[in-house]
Amino acid sequence: MVRGRDEVYVAAMPLRATKGPPQLLMSAAYSLNLWDFQHFMVIIKPSSLSQVLVFDFQPKDPEDIYVALAALYGRAVPGTVLVRQLKKLPRNKCWLVGYSKAEADAMEIAREFNKEWETNLRIGLHDCRDYTNSLVRQLTGEKDVLKRLRNVGS
């Protein structure tokens, strides 16, 4: 831990899908560690708090089959930026990627970033990967963190 600086993590989880076979398929892809079938998010662990905050970009209704089909065909769908609290870091698929710049308040930087983030989501063009890469860059200065994580065989 770097004294006085907030820790920045990237985490992955299964893509959400409608219940039934689509949901089972997404869970299987996640279990097999298929990189392109994972949802990515940024987690900030403030140096001053025991809880962590998750910053996330996803479709407004990720389980709606029509939203999923539109997204798969490259059409823009309504997205939303979510901020949630966790009591602790996830045990799996969660990587420390760096520390906030100087002694900046990473949570405030992320909140300001979210105010400016365009919420029309397009898979492969403007999605959770772009959000994660952009927010990590804003927080730590690292460009394309997901490429680095993928290259280290995570």
URQUIHU-V761921 format. One record per pair of residues at least 24 apart in sequence whose ideal C-beta (glycine too) atoms are under 6 Angstrom apart, sorted by the first residue. I is the first residue (numbers start at 1). J is the second residue. Records with the same first field share a line. If there is no record, write none. Layout:
# URQUIHU-V761921
I = J  J
This chain:
# URQUIHU-V761921
2 = 99
4 = 47  103
5 = 99  100
6 = 44  46  47  100  106
7 = 45
8 = 44  97  98  139  140
9 = 43  94  96
10 = 95  97  132
11 = 41  43  90  94
12 = 38  40  93
13 = 39
15 = 39
16 = 62  63
18 = 63  65
35 = 150
39 = 128
40 = 128  129  132
42 = 132  135
44 = 106  107
51 = 85
52 = 86  89
53 = 85
54 = 84  86
55 = 83  110
56 = 82
57 = 81  128  131
59 = 121
71 = 123
76 = 120  122
77 = 121
79 = 119  121
81 = 114  117
95 = 149
97 = 136  145
98 = 140  142
100 = 139
106 = 139
109 = 139
113 = 138
